[in-house]
Amino acid sequence: MSPIPPLARRANLFASISLIALIVLCIAWELWLAPLRPGGSWLVLKAAPLLLPLFGILRGKRYTYQWSSLMIQIYLLEGLTRATSDSGTMQLLAAVEVVLALIFFGATLIYARQTAPSRLKQETTAAD
């Protein structure tokens, strides 16, 4: 197996950090920071789908990067919607959600591109 390019390693780090931060944000947002109802709301369950790609992202599984780049767009859209329709703390939290989703999306695209089998094959051939 070919070594992972340095840019892909950095993308893996950014994707991992942003995904974990997004999970923490979603839970804290809906339970303590600005829940829809006092005491928390069932919207905290929106963090559950983010757990699905977590181990694949942490392990650098290319397929997980590919499908999670599509899934994260739901969180990007939710953040954009709430950032433009809510006010106060909710608007700030939505903006943070948008930033984290964009970082994750960009990192997944970079990682998937850098670890493409054709790209890795070219790099090992060039190194020989």
Secondary structure, DSSP 8 states (H G I E B T S, - for coil): -----HHHHHHHHHHHHHHHHHHHHHHHIIIIIS-SSTT--GGGGGGHHHHTTHHHHHHT-HHHHHHHHHHHHHHHHHHHHHHHH--THHHHHHHHHHHHHHHHHHHHHHHHHHT-HHHHHHHHHHH-
